[in-house]
Amino acid sequence: MTTFRQSQEDELEAVANYFGESLVAVDLTSELLQGQITVELEPSNAPITLFVTTSEGRKHFSTKYLSPIQLLFRLPVDYPMISAELDIECSWISSQLVTEIRRELDVMASENIEFPLLFLSCQTIKEFFLGRVINEICLDRNPYSINNGLSGEGFLKMVRDSCEEYEMSWFKSHCHECEVCFDIKPGPESVKFSPCSHIFCKDCVRSYFQSRLSEQQVAPLSCLSNDCLSYPSESLIIDIVGQEQFDRYQRIILRNAIMNMQDFAQCPRVHCQNPAQISTATSNLATCLSCNFCFCTKCHKAYHGVDPCRRTAITVSRMVENEDGSLTFKKVTVDEYLAADESQRKEMAEWYGGLDKLEAVMDEAMGRSEQRSLDWLQKYTRKCPVCGMAIILEDGCNHVFCPCGASFCYGCGEIFKSEGTVKSWQAWRREFIPCAHVKTS
């Protein structure tokens, strides 16, 4: 008996050394050696659909990574002279698959009488799944769900979680080629985006994320692959750039979301740029939620109350005779005219000799006001070559970003085209060549 026991322990030690000690669990305290071996399956070539049937219809998910199968064993005293007792257990495996695998194990055991079977059993299970195409698996009333009283969407979620956990474990235990720098990196130094499955090294992802955050791009962080809309999880962003940068990223996303609301504007202070709430009393007043700066939403200067904006104020004046015969100048700004009601405009019309003359002089004044605004925009801003929005550069380099997502040179207006993420990020290594209109002041 001692000889058989020692050979059994030697076999288990060899299996543990091959597959990994964490995958082999043995009860050494019992008279008969028993335990389980975790058999990890190779990823399938095509996604496999696992589903349950509920009162609301069929619920499912797809994966290439089926969670490991547990090989349960119990070794008789005189094993391997007497064959081992073998069985399998797994949350997703169907009754039909269990029957077929048991049959394969019986055939393997009959062909290897008086030989160690544990390693061969693991290989038999692996080869069983490598040699067949499985498109879908029904989880309804499979052996595991019956034995554990599980069903429905709760059971489906449990199976999905185990498959996703195995997928992550598989990814970390293998090496991968980065799609940007093409270096081969181990799993812990690589990142896999979901559901697109694009893989990059952490260094490239970190550089990409940090660059996007420094540029304060409007769009959320996404996969590095061109035109891919897979987004990283919060835990991945924190792992790559740290908690501080993640908090900043959330502030940028929140700020951009708020800026799309009609009752918010952007603080004009260069060092702030945070959302400012427009007053319910007048649309001309906005107060920054961060620095409390109160400014005019038209000219973006400090709020000036009822006084007209200095940049665009156009005033028309006319000498008017008072009731006592004296003469005085009456001044009306374009903003006052536009804000006036019908009775107020009638009073203004009396000063200018009739409504037709008032409207004519105001049309001329508004033309001058519009031209002044256009002149200011042409002098101090650049139009985005994609959407046409006016962009002002108050500080920094000539590489500017428009809220529409386009990036271009503020000096010459050339668009920085994206020819695919791989090419554009490799372009970092090239020497910077300034345009002919680089800002020098």
C-alpha positions as CSV (number, residue, x, y, z in Angstrom):
1,M,0.0,0.0,0.0
2,T,2.8,2.4,0.8
3,T,4.3,1.9,-2.6
4,F,1.0,2.7,-4.4
5,R,0.5,5.7,-2.2
6,Q,3.9,7.1,-3.0
7,S,3.5,6.6,-6.7
8,Q,0.1,8.3,-6.5
9,E,1.6,11.3,-4.7
10,D,4.4,11.4,-7.3
11,E,1.9,11.5,-10.1
12,L,-0.1,14.3,-8.5
13,E,3.1,16.3,-8.0
14,A,4.0,15.8,-11.6
15,V,0.6,17.0,-12.7
16,A,0.8,20.0,-10.5
17,N,4.2,20.9,-11.9
18,Y,2.9,20.7,-15.4
19,F,-0.4,22.5,-15.1
20,G,0.4,24.7,-12.1
21,E,0.0,24.1,-8.4
22,S,-2.9,26.5,-8.1
23,L,-4.9,24.3,-10.5
24,V,-4.5,21.0,-8.5
25,A,-6.3,20.5,-5.2
26,V,-5.7,17.3,-3.2
27,D,-7.1,16.0,0.1
28,L,-4.0,14.3,1.7
29,T,-5.7,13.6,5.0
30,S,-8.2,10.9,3.8
31,E,-7.3,7.3,3.4
32,L,-7.9,7.5,-0.4
33,L,-6.3,10.4,-2.3
34,Q,-9.0,12.5,-3.9
35,G,-9.4,16.1,-5.2
36,Q,-9.9,18.0,-8.4
37,I,-7.8,19.4,-11.3
38,T,-8.8,22.6,-13.0
39,V,-8.7,21.9,-16.8
40,E,-8.3,25.1,-18.7
41,L,-9.7,25.0,-22.3
42,E,-8.2,26.8,-25.3
43,P,-10.2,29.8,-26.6
44,S,-12.6,28.8,-29.4
45,N,-12.1,30.1,-32.9
46,A,-15.6,31.6,-33.0
47,P,-17.8,32.9,-30.3
48,I,-20.1,30.4,-28.5
49,T,-23.6,31.5,-27.4
50,L,-24.7,30.5,-23.9
51,F,-28.4,31.0,-23.1
52,V,-31.2,30.5,-20.7
53,T,-35.0,30.6,-21.3
54,T,-37.0,33.0,-19.2
55,S,-40.6,34.2,-19.0
56,E,-39.4,37.2,-21.0
57,G,-37.8,35.1,-23.7
58,R,-34.3,33.9,-24.4
59,K,-31.4,35.6,-22.6
60,H,-27.8,35.0,-23.8
61,F,-24.2,36.1,-24.1
62,S,-21.4,35.0,-26.4
63,T,-17.7,34.2,-25.5
64,K,-14.7,32.5,-26.9
65,Y,-13.5,31.7,-23.4
66,L,-15.4,28.9,-21.7
67,S,-14.5,28.7,-18.0
68,P,-12.4,25.7,-16.9
69,I,-13.8,22.3,-16.2
70,Q,-13.1,20.6,-12.9
71,L,-11.8,17.0,-13.2
72,L,-12.9,15.2,-10.0
73,F,-10.8,12.2,-9.1
74,R,-10.7,9.5,-6.4
75,L,-7.8,7.1,-6.4
76,P,-8.3,3.5,-5.1
77,V,-5.7,2.1,-2.7
78,D,-4.0,0.0,-5.4
79,Y,-4.3,2.7,-8.2
80,P,-3.1,2.5,-11.0
81,M,-3.6,-1.2,-11.0
82,I,-7.3,-0.4,-10.5
83,S,-8.6,2.5,-12.5
84,A,-9.3,5.8,-10.9
85,E,-12.9,7.1,-10.3
86,L,-13.3,10.1,-12.6
87,D,-16.0,12.7,-13.1
88,I,-16.3,16.3,-14.3
89,E,-18.1,19.4,-13.1
90,C,-18.6,22.8,-14.7
91,S,-21.3,25.5,-14.5
92,W,-22.0,25.8,-18.2
93,I,-21.7,22.1,-19.4
94,S,-24.8,20.4,-20.6
95,S,-26.0,16.9,-19.8
96,Q,-25.2,15.8,-23.3
97,L,-21.7,17.1,-23.2
98,V,-21.2,15.5,-19.7
99,T,-22.3,12.1,-21.2
100,E,-20.0,12.4,-24.2
101,I,-16.9,13.4,-22.1
102,R,-17.5,10.6,-19.6
103,R,-17.6,8.2,-22.6
104,E,-14.3,9.6,-23.9
105,L,-12.7,9.2,-20.4
106,D,-13.9,5.6,-20.2
107,V,-12.4,4.8,-23.6
108,M,-9.1,6.4,-22.6
109,A,-9.0,4.4,-19.3
110,S,-9.7,1.2,-21.1
111,E,-6.8,1.8,-23.5
112,N,-4.4,2.6,-20.6
113,I,-5.0,-0.1,-18.0
114,E,-2.6,-0.1,-15.1
115,F,-1.1,3.3,-16.3
116,P,-1.4,6.7,-14.6
117,L,-4.6,8.4,-15.9
118,L,-4.7,11.9,-14.4
119,F,-2.6,13.7,-17.0
120,L,-4.2,11.7,-19.8
121,S,-7.7,12.6,-18.4
122,C,-6.9,16.3,-18.6
123,Q,-5.6,16.0,-22.1
124,T,-8.7,14.0,-23.2
125,I,-11.0,16.8,-22.0
126,K,-8.9,19.4,-23.8
127,E,-8.8,17.4,-27.0
128,F,-12.6,16.8,-26.8
129,F,-13.3,20.5,-27.2
130,L,-10.5,21.1,-29.7
131,G,-12.0,18.5,-32.0
132,R,-15.5,19.8,-32.3
133,V,-17.4,23.0,-33.3
134,I,-19.9,24.3,-30.6
135,N,-22.1,27.1,-31.7
136,E,-24.3,27.4,-28.6
137,I,-24.9,25.9,-25.2
138,C,-28.3,25.8,-23.4
139,L,-27.9,26.3,-19.6
140,D,-31.5,25.3,-18.8
141,R,-31.6,22.4,-16.3
142,N,-28.0,21.4,-16.8
143,P,-26.3,19.2,-14.1
144,Y,-24.7,22.1,-12.3
145,S,-27.9,24.2,-12.1
146,I,-30.0,21.2,-10.9
147,N,-27.4,20.3,-8.2
148,N,-27.2,23.8,-7.0
149,G,-30.8,25.0,-7.4
150,L,-29.9,27.7,-10.0
151,S,-31.8,29.0,-13.0
152,G,-32.7,32.0,-15.1
153,E,-30.8,35.3,-15.5
154,G,-29.1,34.9,-12.1
155,F,-27.5,31.7,-13.3
156,L,-26.7,33.2,-16.7
157,K,-24.9,36.1,-14.9
158,M,-22.9,33.7,-12.7
159,V,-21.7,31.7,-15.8
160,R,-20.9,34.9,-17.7
161,D,-18.9,36.2,-14.7
162,S,-16.9,33.0,-14.5
163,C,-16.1,33.1,-18.3
164,E,-15.1,36.7,-18.1
165,E,-12.8,36.0,-15.2
166,Y,-11.2,33.1,-17.1
167,E,-10.7,35.4,-20.1
168,M,-8.9,37.9,-18.0
169,S,-6.8,35.2,-16.4
170,W,-5.9,33.8,-19.9
171,F,-5.0,37.2,-21.1
172,K,-2.6,37.9,-18.2
173,S,-0.9,34.6,-18.5
174,H,0.1,35.1,-22.2
175,C,2.1,37.5,-24.2
176,H,0.6,39.9,-26.8
177,E,1.7,42.1,-29.7
178,C,0.9,45.8,-29.3
179,E,-1.0,47.2,-32.3
180,V,0.8,50.5,-32.0
181,C,4.5,49.9,-31.3
182,F,4.4,46.1,-32.3
183,D,6.4,45.2,-29.2
184,I,5.6,41.8,-27.6
185,K,4.6,42.4,-24.0
186,P,3.4,40.0,-21.3
187,G,-0.3,40.1,-20.3
188,P,0.2,42.3,-17.1
189,E,1.8,44.9,-19.3
190,S,-0.9,44.8,-22.0
191,V,-4.5,46.2,-22.3
192,K,-7.3,44.5,-24.2
193,F,-10.3,46.7,-25.1
194,S,-13.8,45.2,-25.0
195,P,-15.8,44.3,-27.0
196,C,-13.5,45.0,-30.0
197,S,-10.6,42.9,-28.5
198,H,-7.9,45.3,-29.8
199,I,-4.7,44.9,-27.8
200,F,-2.1,47.5,-26.9
201,C,0.8,47.8,-24.5
202,K,0.2,49.9,-21.4
203,D,2.9,52.4,-22.3
204,C,1.1,53.3,-25.6
205,V,-2.3,53.4,-23.9
206,R,-0.9,55.6,-21.1
207,S,0.7,58.0,-23.6
208,Y,-2.5,58.2,-25.6
209,F,-4.7,58.8,-22.6
210,Q,-2.4,61.4,-21.1
211,S,-2.2,63.2,-24.4
212,R,-6.0,63.3,-24.8
213,L,-6.4,64.5,-21.2
214,S,-3.8,67.3,-21.7
215,E,-5.7,68.4,-24.9
216,Q,-9.0,68.2,-23.1
217,Q,-10.7,66.5,-26.0
218,V,-14.5,66.6,-25.9
219,A,-15.0,62.9,-26.8
220,P,-14.6,60.3,-24.0
221,L,-11.4,58.2,-24.0
222,S,-11.7,55.3,-26.4
223,C,-9.8,52.4,-28.1
224,L,-6.6,53.5,-29.9
225,S,-7.7,51.7,-33.1
226,N,-9.0,54.0,-35.8
227,D,-12.8,54.5,-35.9
228,C,-13.2,52.0,-33.0
229,L,-15.9,53.0,-30.5
230,S,-14.9,50.6,-27.6
231,Y,-14.5,52.5,-24.4
232,P,-12.2,51.7,-21.4
233,S,-13.7,50.8,-18.0
234,E,-13.2,53.2,-15.1
235,S,-10.9,50.7,-13.4
236,L,-8.7,50.5,-16.5
237,I,-8.4,54.3,-16.7
238,I,-7.4,54.5,-13.1
239,D,-4.9,51.7,-13.6
240,I,-3.3,53.4,-16.6
241,V,-3.2,57.1,-15.5
242,G,-3.9,57.0,-11.8
243,Q,-6.8,58.3,-9.6
244,E,-5.9,62.0,-9.9
245,Q,-5.9,62.0,-13.7
246,F,-9.1,59.9,-13.7
247,D,-10.8,62.5,-11.5
248,R,-9.7,65.2,-13.9
249,Y,-11.0,63.1,-16.8
250,Q,-14.4,62.9,-15.1
251,R,-14.4,66.6,-14.6
252,I,-13.7,67.2,-18.3
253,I,-16.5,64.8,-19.4
254,L,-18.9,66.5,-16.9
255,R,-18.0,69.9,-18.0
256,N,-18.5,69.1,-21.7
257,A,-21.8,67.5,-21.0
258,I,-22.9,70.6,-19.1
259,M,-21.7,72.8,-21.9
260,N,-24.1,71.2,-24.2
261,M,-27.0,72.4,-22.1
262,Q,-28.7,75.7,-23.2
263,D,-28.6,77.3,-19.8
264,F,-24.8,77.0,-19.4
265,A,-21.8,78.8,-20.9
266,Q,-18.1,78.4,-20.6
267,C,-16.1,80.6,-18.2
268,P,-13.9,82.9,-20.4
269,R,-11.0,82.9,-17.9
270,V,-8.1,81.0,-19.5
271,H,-7.1,79.3,-16.2
272,C,-10.7,78.2,-15.5
273,Q,-12.8,77.3,-18.6
274,N,-15.4,75.6,-16.3
275,P,-19.2,75.6,-16.8
276,A,-21.0,78.8,-15.8
277,Q,-24.8,78.9,-15.2
278,I,-26.8,81.5,-17.2
279,S,-29.0,83.6,-15.0
280,T,-32.8,83.1,-15.2
281,A,-33.3,86.8,-14.8
282,T,-31.3,87.8,-17.9
283,S,-29.5,85.7,-20.5
284,N,-26.7,88.2,-20.7
285,L,-25.4,87.2,-17.2
286,A,-23.6,84.0,-16.4
287,T,-21.8,83.0,-13.2
288,C,-18.9,80.5,-13.2
289,L,-19.7,77.5,-10.9
290,S,-16.0,77.2,-10.1
291,C,-14.4,80.6,-9.7
292,N,-17.7,82.6,-9.3
293,F,-16.7,85.0,-12.1
294,C,-19.7,86.9,-13.4
295,F,-19.5,87.8,-17.1
296,C,-21.5,88.9,-20.1
297,T,-22.5,86.0,-22.3
298,K,-22.3,88.3,-25.4
299,C,-18.8,89.9,-25.1
300,H,-17.4,87.5,-22.4
301,K,-16.1,90.4,-20.4
302,A,-16.9,91.1,-16.8
303,Y,-20.7,91.6,-16.4
304,H,-21.6,95.3,-17.2
305,G,-25.3,95.3,-16.3
306,V,-27.4,97.4,-18.6
307,D,-24.4,99.1,-20.2
308,P,-23.9,98.0,-23.8
309,C,-21.0,95.7,-24.6
310,R,-17.9,97.7,-25.4
311,R,-16.9,95.6,-28.3
312,T,-20.2,95.6,-30.2
313,A,-22.1,98.6,-28.9
314,I,-23.4,100.8,-31.7
315,T,-25.2,104.0,-30.8
316,V,-27.3,106.2,-33.1
317,S,-28.1,109.7,-31.9
318,R,-30.3,112.5,-33.1
319,M,-30.9,116.1,-32.0
320,V,-34.4,116.3,-30.6
321,E,-36.4,119.4,-29.6
322,N,-37.8,119.2,-26.1
323,E,-41.3,120.6,-25.1
324,D,-39.7,123.8,-23.8
325,G,-38.0,124.4,-27.1
326,S,-34.5,123.4,-26.0
327,L,-32.5,120.9,-28.0
328,T,-30.9,117.6,-26.7
329,F,-29.3,114.5,-28.1
330,K,-31.2,111.3,-27.9
331,K,-29.0,108.2,-28.0
332,V,-30.3,104.7,-28.7
333,T,-28.1,101.6,-28.9
334,V,-28.9,98.6,-31.1
335,D,-29.4,96.4,-28.1
336,E,-31.9,98.9,-26.6
337,Y,-33.8,99.0,-29.9
338,L,-34.0,95.3,-30.2
339,A,-35.1,94.9,-26.5
340,A,-37.8,97.6,-26.8
341,D,-41.5,96.8,-26.9
342,E,-43.9,98.3,-29.4
343,S,-44.8,101.4,-27.3
344,Q,-41.1,102.1,-26.6
345,R,-40.3,101.8,-30.3
346,K,-43.1,104.3,-31.1
347,E,-41.5,106.8,-28.7
348,M,-38.1,106.3,-30.4
349,A,-39.8,106.7,-33.8
350,E,-41.0,110.2,-32.8
351,W,-37.4,111.2,-32.2
352,Y,-36.4,110.1,-35.7
353,G,-39.3,111.5,-37.7
354,G,-41.3,108.2,-38.0
355,L,-41.0,104.5,-37.7
356,D,-39.6,104.1,-41.3
357,K,-36.7,106.4,-40.6
358,L,-36.0,104.7,-37.2
359,E,-35.9,101.3,-38.8
360,A,-33.7,102.5,-41.6
361,V,-31.1,104.0,-39.2
362,M,-31.2,100.9,-37.0
363,D,-30.7,98.6,-40.0
364,E,-27.7,100.6,-40.9
365,A,-26.4,100.6,-37.3
366,M,-27.0,96.8,-37.1
367,G,-25.0,96.4,-40.3
368,R,-22.1,98.3,-38.7
369,S,-22.5,96.2,-35.5
370,E,-22.4,93.0,-37.5
371,Q,-19.4,94.1,-39.5
372,R,-17.6,95.1,-36.4
373,S,-18.2,91.6,-34.9
374,L,-17.0,90.0,-38.1
375,D,-13.9,92.2,-38.2
376,W,-13.2,91.2,-34.6
377,L,-13.7,87.5,-35.3
378,Q,-11.5,87.7,-38.4
379,K,-8.7,89.5,-36.5
380,Y,-8.7,87.5,-33.3
381,T,-10.0,84.0,-34.2
382,R,-9.5,81.2,-36.7
383,K,-12.3,79.2,-38.2
384,C,-12.3,75.5,-37.7
385,P,-11.7,74.1,-41.2
386,V,-14.2,71.3,-40.4
387,C,-17.2,72.9,-38.8
388,G,-16.5,76.6,-39.2
389,M,-16.7,77.5,-35.5
390,A,-14.5,80.5,-34.5
391,I,-11.6,79.4,-32.3
392,I,-9.6,81.9,-30.2
393,L,-6.0,81.1,-29.1
394,E,-5.0,83.0,-26.0
395,D,-2.0,80.9,-25.0
396,G,0.0,77.8,-25.8
397,C,1.1,76.3,-29.1
398,N,-0.6,76.4,-32.5
399,H,-2.0,72.9,-32.2
400,V,-5.6,73.6,-31.3
401,F,-8.7,71.4,-30.9
402,C,-12.3,72.3,-31.8
403,P,-15.3,71.0,-29.8
404,C,-16.3,69.1,-33.0
405,G,-13.3,66.9,-32.5
406,A,-11.1,68.3,-35.3
407,S,-7.5,69.4,-34.6
408,F,-5.7,71.8,-36.8
409,C,-2.8,74.3,-36.9
410,Y,-3.9,77.8,-35.7
411,G,-1.2,79.4,-37.8
412,C,-2.0,78.0,-41.3
413,G,-5.2,76.1,-40.7
414,E,-4.0,72.8,-41.9
415,I,-5.9,69.8,-40.5
416,F,-4.0,67.3,-38.5
417,K,-5.4,64.3,-40.3
418,S,-5.7,60.9,-38.6
419,E,-4.5,58.1,-40.9
420,G,-5.2,55.4,-38.4
421,T,-4.2,55.4,-34.8
422,V,-1.1,53.2,-35.5
423,K,0.3,55.7,-38.0
424,S,-0.6,58.8,-36.1
425,W,0.9,57.6,-32.8
426,Q,4.1,56.4,-34.5
427,A,4.3,59.9,-35.9
428,W,5.2,61.1,-32.4
429,R,8.7,59.9,-33.1
430,R,9.2,62.2,-36.1
431,E,10.8,65.6,-35.7
432,F,8.3,68.4,-35.3
433,I,8.2,70.7,-38.4
434,P,6.5,74.0,-37.7
435,C,4.2,75.7,-40.2
436,A,5.1,78.9,-41.9
437,H,2.8,80.9,-39.6
438,V,4.0,79.8,-36.2
439,K,2.8,82.1,-33.5
440,T,5.8,84.0,-32.2
441,S,4.2,86.1,-29.5
